Amino acid sequence: MYKHILVPVDGSPASSHGLHEAIALAARLGATLKLFHIIDPMIAYAAMSGGAGADLTSELREAGQQIIADAHKLAADHGVTVETAITETAAHSVADLIVEQAKAWPADMIVMGTHGRRGLTRLLMGSDAEMVLRNSPVPVLMVKSE
């Protein structure tokens, strides 16, 4: 049924909850996980002033590689087959890139953590998880962070 499960990972506690659920599901189903990380250099440029943007972007890339490596090891240690992908963008939303990756791979399911924000916080910060859920061509399992 579900043989290709896409798992967006960003190193957050919410992402970790989603990853653990995806690993358990993949192990039970004999599915392959694709771990997907998105680097957004605009975060680096928005967080700094002066000429440090390139240094921060480099740090984001290194952190992304480590996040993927750690997630890969965790899944492989549970006997799950793993593929990985990292993309970098400043032009697309995270949700759009996740949906595009699900279509391109192609995924049978997306499993992702969510912060479960509500009210004004959700309105101000948006919800990538909600946008993935609305636009995904495949089922989406949302795992709420504790």
N, CA and C atoms as a LAMMPS dump frame, in Angstrom:
ITEM: TIMESTEP
0
ITEM: NUMBER OF ATOMS
438
ITEM: BOX BOUNDS ff ff ff
-5.0000000000000000e+02 5.0000000000000000e+02
-5.0000000000000000e+02 5.0000000000000000e+02
-5.0000000000000000e+02 5.0000000000000000e+02
ITEM: ATOMS id mol type element x y z
1 1 1 N 0.827 -1.19 0
2 1 2 C 0 0 0
3 1 3 C 0.874 1.257 0
4 2 1 N 1.594 1.5 1.075
5 2 2 C 2.495 2.644 1.135
6 2 3 C 3.919 2.115 1.073
7 3 1 N 4.577 2.308 -0.054
8 3 2 C 5.94 1.809 -0.253
9 3 3 C 6.977 2.915 -0.333
10 4 1 N 6.531 4.151 -0.543
11 4 2 C 7.431 5.296 -0.644
12 4 3 C 6.891 6.417 0.24
13 5 1 N 7.568 6.651 1.37
14 5 2 C 7.1 7.632 2.344
15 5 3 C 8.08 8.8 2.393
16 6 1 N 7.582 9.987 2.07
17 6 2 C 8.388 11.201 2.116
18 6 3 C 8.322 11.791 3.519
19 7 1 N 9.502 12.152 4.049
20 7 2 C 9.578 12.691 5.405
21 7 3 C 10.398 13.98 5.398
22 8 1 N 9.738 15.137 5.445
23 8 2 C 10.486 16.379 5.568
24 8 3 C 11.122 16.453 6.959
25 9 1 N 12.408 16.801 7.003
26 9 2 C 13.114 16.907 8.285
27 9 3 C 13.827 18.249 8.362
28 10 1 N 13.726 18.88 9.536
29 10 2 C 14.405 20.164 9.725
30 10 3 C 15.157 20.25 11.046
31 11 1 N 15.2 19.139 11.783
32 11 2 C 15.935 19.124 13.042
33 11 3 C 15.145 19.605 14.242
34 12 1 N 13.916 20.055 14.045
35 12 2 C 13.088 20.537 15.16
36 12 3 C 12.484 19.359 15.915
37 13 1 N 12.024 19.598 17.15
38 13 2 C 11.329 18.532 17.884
39 13 3 C 10.105 18.005 17.13
40 14 1 N 9.364 18.888 16.479
41 14 2 C 8.188 18.445 15.714
42 14 3 C 8.613 17.523 14.582
43 15 1 N 9.663 17.893 13.889
44 15 2 C 10.182 17.068 12.796
45 15 3 C 10.647 15.719 13.315
46 16 1 N 11.276 15.715 14.469
47 16 2 C 11.745 14.464 15.078
48 16 3 C 10.59 13.526 15.392
49 17 1 N 9.492 14.074 15.885
50 17 2 C 8.312 13.241 16.155
51 17 3 C 7.794 12.619 14.857
52 18 1 N 7.736 13.417 13.815
53 18 2 C 7.299 12.896 12.519
54 18 3 C 8.224 11.817 11.998
55 19 1 N 9.538 12.038 12.139
56 19 2 C 10.526 11.065 11.682
57 19 3 C 10.375 9.738 12.41
58 20 1 N 10.227 9.781 13.725
59 20 2 C 10.086 8.539 14.493
60 20 3 C 8.837 7.76 14.081
61 21 1 N 7.751 8.473 13.848
62 21 2 C 6.519 7.811 13.409
63 21 3 C 6.705 7.202 12.017
64 22 1 N 7.373 7.94 11.134
65 22 2 C 7.616 7.448 9.774
66 22 3 C 8.5 6.211 9.78
67 23 1 N 9.516 6.2 10.639
68 23 2 C 10.397 5.035 10.74
69 23 3 C 9.61 3.815 11.191
70 24 1 N 8.786 3.978 12.225
71 24 2 C 7.983 2.853 12.716
72 24 3 C 7.036 2.345 11.63
73 25 1 N 6.415 3.26 10.925
74 25 2 C 5.489 2.886 9.854
75 25 3 C 6.226 2.176 8.721
76 26 1 N 7.355 2.726 8.302
77 26 2 C 8.132 2.121 7.214
78 26 3 C 8.635 0.733 7.6
79 27 1 N 9.048 0.569 8.836
80 27 2 C 9.528 -0.74 9.289
81 27 3 C 8.408 -1.775 9.225
82 28 1 N 7.2 -1.386 9.627
83 28 2 C 6.059 -2.31 9.589
84 28 3 C 5.633 -2.64 8.163
85 29 1 N 5.732 -1.659 7.263
86 29 2 C 5.234 -1.835 5.902
87 29 3 C 6.299 -2.277 4.9
88 30 1 N 7.561 -2.267 5.33
89 30 2 C 8.647 -2.563 4.393
90 30 3 C 8.805 -1.461 3.356
91 31 1 N 8.516 -0.236 3.759
92 31 2 C 8.555 0.91 2.857
93 31 3 C 9.922 1.576 2.856
94 32 1 N 10.184 2.335 1.821
95 32 2 C 11.373 3.164 1.718
96 32 3 C 11.024 4.572 2.165
97 33 1 N 11.9 5.161 2.98
98 33 2 C 11.735 6.549 3.383
99 33 3 C 12.595 7.432 2.502
100 34 1 N 12.076 8.594 2.165
101 34 2 C 12.906 9.622 1.55
102 34 3 C 12.909 10.807 2.5
103 35 1 N 14.08 11.064 3.053
104 35 2 C 14.254 12.181 3.963
105 35 3 C 14.539 13.422 3.125
106 36 1 N 13.82 14.492 3.398
107 36 2 C 13.887 15.692 2.563
108 36 3 C 14.119 16.914 3.435
109 37 1 N 15.197 17.639 3.141
110 37 2 C 15.531 18.848 3.895
111 37 3 C 15.595 20.03 2.944
112 38 1 N 15.084 21.16 3.395
113 38 2 C 15.064 22.367 2.581
114 38 3 C 15.911 23.435 3.266
115 39 1 N 16.853 23.974 2.505
116 39 2 C 17.69 25.071 2.986
117 39 3 C 17.149 26.353 2.383
118 40 1 N 16.827 27.301 3.237
119 40 2 C 16.308 28.586 2.775
120 40 3 C 17.297 29.68 3.164
121 41 1 N 18.15 30.099 2.23
122 41 2 C 19.142 31.129 2.549
123 41 3 C 18.529 32.45 2.998
124 42 1 N 17.28 32.702 2.655
125 42 2 C 16.646 33.949 3.089
126 42 3 C 16.582 34.039 4.604
127 43 1 N 16.559 32.886 5.276
128 43 2 C 16.594 32.887 6.742
129 43 3 C 17.892 33.518 7.21
130 44 1 N 18.993 33.147 6.57
131 44 2 C 20.299 33.69 6.945
132 44 3 C 20.357 35.192 6.696
133 45 1 N 19.85 35.62 5.55
134 45 2 C 19.932 37.047 5.214
135 45 3 C 19.002 37.89 6.071
136 46 1 N 17.88 37.33 6.447
137 46 2 C 16.949 38.068 7.301
138 46 3 C 17.465 38.177 8.726
139 47 1 N 18.304 37.225 9.132
140 47 2 C 18.773 37.172 10.513
141 47 3 C 20.026 38.009 10.745
142 48 1 N 20.59 38.547 9.691
143 48 2 C 21.842 39.253 9.881
144 48 3 C 21.836 40.591 9.174
145 49 1 N 22.873 41.356 9.486
146 49 2 C 23.11 42.593 8.747
147 49 3 C 24.587 42.608 8.391
148 50 1 N 24.943 43.355 7.391
149 50 2 C 26.335 43.369 6.955
150 50 3 C 26.583 42.268 5.954
151 51 1 N 27.8 41.737 5.911
152 51 2 C 28.194 40.77 4.9
153 51 3 C 28.274 39.344 5.374
154 52 1 N 27.632 39.002 6.462
155 52 2 C 27.753 37.658 7.017
156 52 3 C 26.788 36.656 6.403
157 53 1 N 25.978 37.066 5.435
158 53 2 C 24.975 36.178 4.85
159 53 3 C 25.56 34.917 4.25
160 54 1 N 26.68 35.044 3.538
161 54 2 C 27.301 33.872 2.916
162 54 3 C 27.765 32.88 3.97
163 55 1 N 28.328 33.384 5.062
164 55 2 C 28.772 32.505 6.143
165 55 3 C 27.586 31.773 6.764
166 56 1 N 26.495 32.494 6.977
167 56 2 C 25.311 31.871 7.571
168 56 3 C 24.698 30.847 6.616
169 57 1 N 24.707 31.154 5.326
170 57 2 C 24.184 30.198 4.345
171 57 3 C 25.027 28.929 4.356
172 58 1 N 26.32 29.078 4.438
173 58 2 C 27.211 27.922 4.519
174 58 3 C 26.913 27.096 5.765
175 59 1 N 26.669 27.775 6.872
176 59 2 C 26.325 27.07 8.113
177 59 3 C 24.992 26.341 7.977
178 60 1 N 24.026 26.955 7.298
179 60 2 C 22.744 26.285 7.059
180 60 3 C 22.938 25.023 6.231
181 61 1 N 23.804 25.095 5.225
182 61 2 C 24.077 23.918 4.391
183 61 3 C 24.71 22.807 5.221
184 62 1 N 25.693 23.158 6.04
185 62 2 C 26.345 22.157 6.887
186 62 3 C 25.353 21.556 7.88
187 63 1 N 24.522 22.397 8.474
188 63 2 C 23.517 21.907 9.415
189 63 3 C 22.53 20.981 8.712
190 64 1 N 22.131 21.339 7.498
191 64 2 C 21.215 20.492 6.73
192 64 3 C 21.806 19.129 6.447
193 65 1 N 23.086 19.097 6.073
194 65 2 C 23.765 17.819 5.835
195 65 3 C 23.781 16.972 7.106
196 66 1 N 24.001 17.614 8.251
197 66 2 C 24.039 16.874 9.515
198 66 3 C 22.656 16.359 9.897
199 67 1 N 21.634 17.179 9.692
200 67 2 C 20.262 16.756 9.986
201 67 3 C 19.909 15.525 9.157
202 68 1 N 20.227 15.554 7.871
203 68 2 C 19.945 14.422 6.987
204 68 3 C 20.756 13.199 7.413
205 69 1 N 22.031 13.389 7.735
206 69 2 C 22.886 12.259 8.138
207 69 3 C 22.361 11.611 9.422
208 70 1 N 21.985 12.42 10.395
209 70 2 C 21.463 11.876 11.657
210 70 3 C 20.158 11.122 11.441
211 71 1 N 19.262 11.689 10.637
212 71 2 C 17.977 11.04 10.355
213 71 3 C 18.191 9.747 9.573
214 72 1 N 19.116 9.768 8.623
215 72 2 C 19.434 8.576 7.838
216 72 3 C 19.927 7.461 8.742
217 73 1 N 20.847 7.789 9.638
218 73 2 C 21.397 6.783 10.555
219 73 3 C 20.297 6.189 11.431
220 74 1 N 19.434 7.045 11.966
221 74 2 C 18.348 6.568 12.82
222 74 3 C 17.448 5.587 12.066
223 75 1 N 17.063 5.939 10.851
224 75 2 C 16.186 5.059 10.07
225 75 3 C 16.907 3.767 9.692
226 76 1 N 18.155 3.876 9.254
227 76 2 C 18.921 2.689 8.86
228 76 3 C 19.143 1.763 10.054
229 77 1 N 19.335 2.333 11.236
230 77 2 C 19.506 1.52 12.446
231 77 3 C 18.257 0.701 12.765
232 78 1 N 17.123 1.125 12.242
233 78 2 C 15.864 0.385 12.423
234 78 3 C 15.561 -0.514 11.229
235 79 1 N 16.539 -0.666 10.343
236 79 2 C 16.385 -1.569 9.216
237 79 3 C 15.559 -1.025 8.07
238 80 1 N 15.365 0.277 8.025
239 80 2 C 14.539 0.899 6.998
240 80 3 C 15.434 1.353 5.84
241 81 1 N 14.985 1.121 4.62
242 81 2 C 15.679 1.609 3.438
243 81 3 C 15.449 3.114 3.332
244 82 1 N 16.54 3.85 3.081
245 82 2 C 16.463 5.312 3.13
246 82 3 C 17.079 5.936 1.88
247 83 1 N 16.406 6.937 1.356
248 83 2 C 16.947 7.832 0.34
249 83 3 C 16.931 9.23 0.95
250 84 1 N 17.752 10.117 0.41
251 84 2 C 17.791 11.478 0.942
252 84 3 C 17.796 12.495 -0.192
253 85 1 N 17.332 13.686 0.131
254 85 2 C 17.392 14.808 -0.809
255 85 3 C 17.455 16.096 -0.004
256 86 1 N 18.279 16.993 -0.485
257 86 2 C 18.363 18.339 0.086
258 86 3 C 18.176 19.306 -1.071
259 87 1 N 17.383 20.33 -0.834
260 87 2 C 17.218 21.367 -1.85
261 87 3 C 17.417 22.718 -1.197
262 88 1 N 17.782 23.669 -2.002
263 88 2 C 18.01 25.027 -1.519
264 88 3 C 17.174 25.972 -2.359
265 89 1 N 16.472 26.853 -1.697
266 89 2 C 15.623 27.788 -2.424
267 89 3 C 15.407 29.043 -1.604
268 90 1 N 15.183 30.11 -2.301
269 90 2 C 14.756 31.345 -1.661
270 90 3 C 13.481 31.845 -2.331
271 91 1 N 13.017 31.103 -3.311
272 91 2 C 11.889 31.574 -4.113
273 91 3 C 10.59 30.823 -3.856
274 92 1 N 10.662 29.608 -3.346
275 92 2 C 9.455 28.797 -3.168
276 92 3 C 9.147 28.619 -1.683
277 93 1 N 7.895 28.351 -1.396
278 93 2 C 7.529 28.048 -0.012
279 93 3 C 7.941 26.617 0.309
280 94 1 N 8.184 26.371 1.575
281 94 2 C 8.542 25.031 2.031
282 94 3 C 7.453 24.04 1.644
283 95 1 N 6.213 24.41 1.851
284 95 2 C 5.097 23.515 1.539
285 95 3 C 5.074 23.155 0.06
286 96 1 N 5.296 24.131 -0.803
287 96 2 C 5.305 23.863 -2.238
288 96 3 C 6.407 22.884 -2.61
289 97 1 N 7.58 23.044 -2.013
290 97 2 C 8.698 22.158 -2.317
291 97 3 C 8.446 20.736 -1.83
292 98 1 N 7.793 20.597 -0.691
293 98 2 C 7.463 19.262 -0.181
294 98 3 C 6.479 18.578 -1.127
295 99 1 N 5.466 19.293 -1.552
296 99 2 C 4.481 18.728 -2.475
297 99 3 C 5.14 18.379 -3.813
298 100 1 N 6.007 19.253 -4.313
299 100 2 C 6.715 18.959 -5.56
300 100 3 C 7.584 17.708 -5.427
301 101 1 N 8.265 17.564 -4.288
302 101 2 C 9.107 16.39 -4.068
303 101 3 C 8.249 15.124 -4.005
304 102 1 N 7.091 15.208 -3.373
305 102 2 C 6.187 14.054 -3.297
306 102 3 C 5.747 13.612 -4.693
307 103 1 N 5.478 14.561 -5.548
308 103 2 C 5.067 14.241 -6.928
309 103 3 C 6.233 13.67 -7.732
310 104 1 N 7.403 14.263 -7.595
311 104 2 C 8.555 13.882 -8.416
312 104 3 C 9.132 12.524 -8.035
313 105 1 N 9.056 12.138 -6.766
314 105 2 C 9.755 10.919 -6.347
315 105 3 C 9.206 9.682 -6.989
316 106 1 N 8.058 9.215 -7.004
317 106 2 C 6.817 9.691 -6.4
318 106 3 C 6.539 9.009 -5.052
319 107 1 N 6.041 9.79 -4.115
320 107 2 C 5.682 9.289 -2.786
321 107 3 C 4.261 8.732 -2.801
322 108 1 N 4.033 7.751 -1.93
323 108 2 C 2.679 7.233 -1.692
324 108 3 C 2.042 7.925 -0.49
325 109 1 N 2.896 8.55 0.333
326 109 2 C 2.444 9.177 1.575
327 109 3 C 3.506 10.166 2.032
328 110 1 N 3.063 11.185 2.743
329 110 2 C 3.967 12.122 3.412
330 110 3 C 3.709 12.002 4.906
331 111 1 N 4.78 11.89 5.68
332 111 2 C 4.663 11.901 7.14
333 111 3 C 5.484 13.079 7.629
334 112 1 N 4.837 13.971 8.377
335 112 2 C 5.568 15.138 8.854
336 112 3 C 5.08 15.576 10.218
337 113 1 N 6.018 16.12 10.956
338 113 2 C 5.685 16.677 12.255
339 113 3 C 5.046 18.041 12.092
340 114 1 N 4.262 18.411 13.079
341 114 2 C 3.627 19.724 13.094
342 114 3 C 3.679 20.277 14.509
343 115 1 N 3.798 21.584 14.597
344 115 2 C 3.825 22.248 15.905
345 115 3 C 2.428 22.344 16.5
346 116 1 N 1.424 22.215 15.67
347 116 2 C 0.047 22.305 16.148
348 116 3 C -0.327 23.71 16.591
349 117 1 N 0.246 24.726 15.936
350 117 2 C -0.074 26.107 16.314
351 117 3 C -1.529 26.408 15.997
352 118 1 N -2.094 27.285 16.802
353 118 2 C -3.477 27.69 16.598
354 118 3 C -3.583 29.202 16.8
355 119 1 N -4.69 29.722 16.415
356 119 2 C -4.996 31.122 16.694
357 119 3 C -4.042 32.103 16.043
358 120 1 N -3.688 33.143 16.791
359 120 2 C -2.875 34.232 16.268
360 120 3 C -1.488 33.76 15.848
361 121 1 N -0.887 32.84 16.595
362 121 2 C 0.441 32.336 16.238
363 121 3 C 0.405 31.689 14.863
364 122 1 N -0.611 30.875 14.59
365 122 2 C -0.737 30.233 13.284
366 122 3 C -0.97 31.273 12.2
367 123 1 N -1.793 32.262 12.507
368 123 2 C -2.083 33.313 11.538
369 123 3 C -0.82 34.088 11.179
370 124 1 N -0.009 34.413 12.162
371 124 2 C 1.2 35.204 11.922
372 124 3 C 2.315 34.386 11.286
373 125 1 N 2.484 33.15 11.715
374 125 2 C 3.602 32.342 11.251
375 125 3 C 3.243 31.45 10.07
376 126 1 N 1.955 31.26 9.844
377 126 2 C 1.543 30.366 8.765
378 126 3 C 1.708 28.918 9.191
379 127 1 N 1.335 28.035 8.338
380 127 2 C 1.465 26.626 8.648
381 127 3 C 1.864 25.872 7.39
382 128 1 N 3.148 25.517 7.331
383 128 2 C 3.604 24.707 6.203
384 128 3 C 2.874 23.376 6.189
385 129 1 N 2.671 22.795 7.36
386 129 2 C 1.993 21.502 7.434
387 129 3 C 0.581 21.595 6.857
388 130 1 N -0.124 22.653 7.194
389 130 2 C -1.482 22.819 6.669
390 130 3 C -1.479 22.972 5.154
391 131 1 N -0.517 23.718 4.631
392 131 2 C -0.448 23.904 3.177
393 131 3 C -0.079 22.607 2.462
394 132 1 N 0.782 21.797 3.072
395 132 2 C 1.088 20.484 2.485
396 132 3 C -0.179 19.638 2.468
397 133 1 N -0.881 19.623 3.586
398 133 2 C -2.12 18.847 3.685
399 133 3 C -3.132 19.271 2.624
400 134 1 N -3.262 20.552 2.396
401 134 2 C -4.231 21.06 1.418
402 134 3 C -3.846 20.733 -0.022
403 135 1 N -2.544 20.688 -0.315
404 135 2 C -2.089 20.583 -1.705
405 135 3 C -1.478 19.24 -2.083
406 136 1 N -1.326 18.352 -1.143
407 136 2 C -0.667 17.077 -1.419
408 136 3 C -1.507 16.175 -2.321
409 137 1 N -0.843 15.515 -3.265
410 137 2 C -1.542 14.559 -4.113
411 137 3 C -1.679 13.186 -3.45
412 138 1 N -1.059 13.018 -2.281
413 138 2 C -1.061 11.734 -1.573
414 138 3 C -1.49 11.957 -0.129
415 139 1 N -1.866 10.883 0.588
416 139 2 C -2.217 11.042 2.003
417 139 3 C -1.074 11.644 2.805
418 140 1 N -1.443 12.436 3.812
419 140 2 C -0.472 13.084 4.688
420 140 3 C -0.801 12.704 6.123
421 141 1 N 0.216 12.164 6.821
422 141 2 C 0.075 11.867 8.24
423 141 3 C 0.771 12.964 9.011
424 142 1 N -0.009 13.721 9.798
425 142 2 C 0.549 14.787 10.629
426 142 3 C 0.78 14.241 12.033
427 143 1 N 1.992 14.443 12.52
428 143 2 C 2.34 13.977 13.861
429 143 3 C 2.577 15.224 14.705
430 144 1 N 1.704 15.44 15.676
431 144 2 C 1.781 16.646 16.498
432 144 3 C 2.912 16.518 17.518
433 145 1 N 3.692 17.577 17.605
434 145 2 C 4.761 17.639 18.592
435 145 3 C 4.14 17.774 19.965
436 146 1 N 4.801 17.192 20.944
437 146 2 C 4.249 17.256 22.315
438 146 3 C 4.491 18.601 22.945
